[in-house]
Amino acid sequence: MTPRWKRLRRTWAGAAVVAAAVLVMSSATAAQGADPEALCNASRPGGALQYTNDAEGWPKPLPNGQGNVYLYYESATGHNCAVTVSSGGYADIGIRRTDGAGGAQWLTGSGSAGPVYVQAEEACVDVSGAAGDRSATWSGVNCGG
């Protein structure tokens, strides 16, 4: 192989590495830029509900370190809202009342998933979230009333 071809091959290989790094960084930045509270409020009528983090240490990190699960509560209506924000790639989120009443909501996405809602005034909720290939569930949390 001539020196010119070696140099050209190295240039293309370097460009591919740079392009891959830019893609990874931009997808992580987009996911990290997701505002879970804004996502929760954007889907509510009027978009002006004030969600507050539960006192039980939210947001919760996922086991692989690739994302966090956020949980909010709006006391005037008893709505709980959950969102997963991933550092890039697959994300999912699910929420239901611990007592099973009122059904459940589940969504998947890329970079973030949610918001999902359940009304659970004077009840606890179960929340499941995933990012990449790891998931976690928290049961009996954010108990209202």
C-alpha positions in Angstrom: 0.0 0.0 0.0 1.4 3.4 -0.9 1.9 6.1 1.7 -0.8 8.2 0.1 -3.4 5.4 0.5 -2.3 4.7 4.1 -2.7 8.4 4.9 -6.1 8.5 3.2 -7.3 5.5 5.1 -6.2 7.0 8.4 -8.0 10.2 7.5 -11.3 8.3 6.9 -10.8 6.2 10.0 -10.2 9.4 12.1 -13.3 11.1 10.5 -15.4 8.1 11.4 -14.3 8.2 15.0 -15.0 11.9 15.3 -18.4 11.5 13.7 -19.3 8.6 16.1 -18.2 10.7 19.1 -20.3 13.7 18.0 -23.4 11.5 17.6 -22.9 10.0 21.0 -22.3 13.4 22.7 -25.2 15.0 20.9 -27.7 12.3 21.9 -26.5 12.3 25.5 -26.8 16.1 25.6 -30.3 16.0 24.2 -31.4 13.4 26.7 -29.7 15.2 29.6 -31.4 18.5 28.5 -34.9 16.9 29.1 -36.7 18.7 31.9 -38.9 16.1 33.6 -41.0 18.7 35.5 -41.7 20.6 32.3 -42.6 17.3 30.6 -45.1 16.5 33.4 -46.6 20.0 33.2 -46.8 20.2 29.4 -49.2 17.3 29.2 -51.6 18.6 31.9 -54.5 20.9 31.1 -53.3 24.4 31.4 -49.7 23.3 31.8 -49.4 25.2 35.1 -49.6 22.5 37.7 -46.8 22.6 40.3 -45.1 19.2 40.8 -42.8 18.7 43.7 -40.3 15.9 44.2 -41.2 13.3 46.8 -39.1 13.4 49.9 -38.0 9.8 49.5 -34.8 10.7 47.6 -36.1 11.3 44.1 -34.8 11.3 41.4 -33.7 7.7 41.6 -30.7 6.6 39.6 -31.0 3.4 37.5 -28.6 0.5 38.2 -26.4 1.0 35.1 -25.8 4.7 35.7 -27.4 5.5 32.4 -30.4 7.4 33.6 -32.7 8.6 36.4 -36.4 8.2 37.2 -38.3 11.3 38.3 -41.5 11.3 40.3 -43.7 14.3 41.0 -47.0 14.8 42.8 -49.6 17.6 42.5 -51.6 17.8 45.7 -54.6 19.7 44.4 -55.6 16.9 42.0 -53.7 13.9 43.5 -51.9 13.2 40.3 -48.5 11.5 40.3 -46.3 12.0 37.2 -43.2 9.9 36.3 -40.5 10.4 33.7 -37.3 8.5 32.9 -34.4 10.5 31.5 -31.6 8.4 29.9 -28.1 9.4 29.0 -28.9 8.2 25.5 -30.8 5.4 23.9 -33.7 3.4 25.1 -35.8 4.6 28.0 -39.1 3.5 29.5 -41.3 4.4 32.4 -44.4 2.9 34.0 -46.6 4.0 36.9 -49.7 2.5 38.7 -51.4 2.7 42.0 -50.1 0.1 44.4 -53.6 -1.0 45.2 -54.2 -1.7 41.4 -57.1 0.7 41.1 -57.2 3.1 38.1 -55.0 1.1 35.8 -51.5 1.9 34.8 -49.6 3.9 32.2 -46.4 2.8 30.4 -44.3 4.6 27.7 -41.0 4.0 25.9 -38.8 6.5 24.1 -35.3 7.4 23.1 -33.5 9.7 25.5 -36.5 10.1 27.7 -39.8 8.3 28.4 -42.9 9.8 29.8 -44.7 11.6 31.2 -47.0 9.0 32.6 -49.7 9.8 35.1 -51.9 8.1 37.7 -54.3 9.7 40.2 -53.5 8.4 43.6 -54.9 10.7 46.2 -54.5 9.0 49.6 -52.8 6.0 47.9 -49.3 4.8 47.1 -47.8 4.3 43.6 -45.4 1.8 42.0 -42.9 3.2 39.5 -40.7 1.3 37.1 -38.1 2.8 34.9 -35.4 1.7 32.5 -32.5 3.1 30.6 -30.4 0.9 28.2 -30.6 -2.7 29.5 -31.3 -2.1 33.2 -34.5 -1.4 35.0 -35.6 -0.7 38.6 -39.0 -0.7 40.4 -40.0 1.2 43.5 -43.2 0.0 45.1 -45.4 1.7 47.6 -43.9 5.2 47.3 -45.3 8.7 47.2 -48.2 7.8 49.5 -50.7 10.6 49.5 -53.1 11.7 52.2 
